[in-house]
Amino acid sequence: MFFSTTQFMFDNDEYLDKVTVDIPRRRFTLLSSEGSVKNIDCDNGDEFMRILDFVRDTCTINDVVYI
């Protein structure tokens, strides 16, 4: 199933602008075009890898920053 990162994460006028992947903390930080910030903290490595795979499949390489 494909989820549009534009529609399910932010308001209709916003779109996903940048994803920061914090590998040591297993955290994803999503930044919208309007400056909204949402964090996703993963409880385990499996959850982190599933979300990372989703990010890699749906975002361009220029939209993702790894720290």
Contacts in CASP RR format, 6 or more apart in sequence:
PFRMAT RR
TARGET T0000
AUTHOR 0000-0000-0000
METHOD contacts of the structure
MODEL  1
MFFSTTQFMFDNDEYLDKVTVDIPRRRFTLLSSEGSVKNIDCDNGDEFMR
ILDFVRDTCTINDVVYI
2 58 0 8 1.000
3 58 0 8 1.000
5 15 0 8 1.000
5 16 0 8 1.000
5 30 0 8 1.000
5 58 0 8 1.000
5 59 0 8 1.000
6 14 0 8 1.000
6 15 0 8 1.000
6 16 0 8 1.000
9 16 0 8 1.000
9 30 0 8 1.000
9 32 0 8 1.000
9 38 0 8 1.000
10 16 0 8 1.000
10 32 0 8 1.000
10 33 0 8 1.000
10 34 0 8 1.000
10 36 0 8 1.000
10 38 0 8 1.000
11 34 0 8 1.000
11 36 0 8 1.000
13 34 0 8 1.000
14 32 0 8 1.000
14 33 0 8 1.000
14 34 0 8 1.000
14 35 0 8 1.000
14 36 0 8 1.000
15 32 0 8 1.000
15 33 0 8 1.000
16 30 0 8 1.000
16 31 0 8 1.000
16 32 0 8 1.000
16 33 0 8 1.000
16 59 0 8 1.000
16 63 0 8 1.000
17 31 0 8 1.000
17 32 0 8 1.000
17 33 0 8 1.000
17 35 0 8 1.000
17 63 0 8 1.000
18 30 0 8 1.000
18 31 0 8 1.000
18 63 0 8 1.000
18 64 0 8 1.000
18 65 0 8 1.000
19 28 0 8 1.000
19 29 0 8 1.000
19 30 0 8 1.000
19 31 0 8 1.000
19 55 0 8 1.000
19 59 0 8 1.000
19 63 0 8 1.000
19 64 0 8 1.000
19 65 0 8 1.000
20 28 0 8 1.000
20 29 0 8 1.000
20 31 0 8 1.000
20 64 0 8 1.000
20 65 0 8 1.000
20 66 0 8 1.000
20 67 0 8 1.000
21 27 0 8 1.000
21 28 0 8 1.000
21 52 0 8 1.000
21 55 0 8 1.000
21 64 0 8 1.000
21 65 0 8 1.000
21 66 0 8 1.000
21 67 0 8 1.000
22 28 0 8 1.000
22 29 0 8 1.000
22 67 0 8 1.000
23 66 0 8 1.000
23 67 0 8 1.000
25 41 0 8 1.000
26 41 0 8 1.000
26 42 0 8 1.000
26 44 0 8 1.000
26 45 0 8 1.000
26 47 0 8 1.000
26 48 0 8 1.000
27 39 0 8 1.000
27 40 0 8 1.000
27 41 0 8 1.000
27 42 0 8 1.000
28 39 0 8 1.000
28 40 0 8 1.000
28 42 0 8 1.000
28 51 0 8 1.000
28 52 0 8 1.000
28 55 0 8 1.000
29 37 0 8 1.000
29 38 0 8 1.000
29 39 0 8 1.000
29 40 0 8 1.000
30 37 0 8 1.000
30 38 0 8 1.000
30 39 0 8 1.000
30 40 0 8 1.000
31 37 0 8 1.000
32 38 0 8 1.000
40 51 0 8 1.000
42 48 0 8 1.000
42 51 0 8 1.000
55 64 0 8 1.000
56 64 0 8 1.000
END
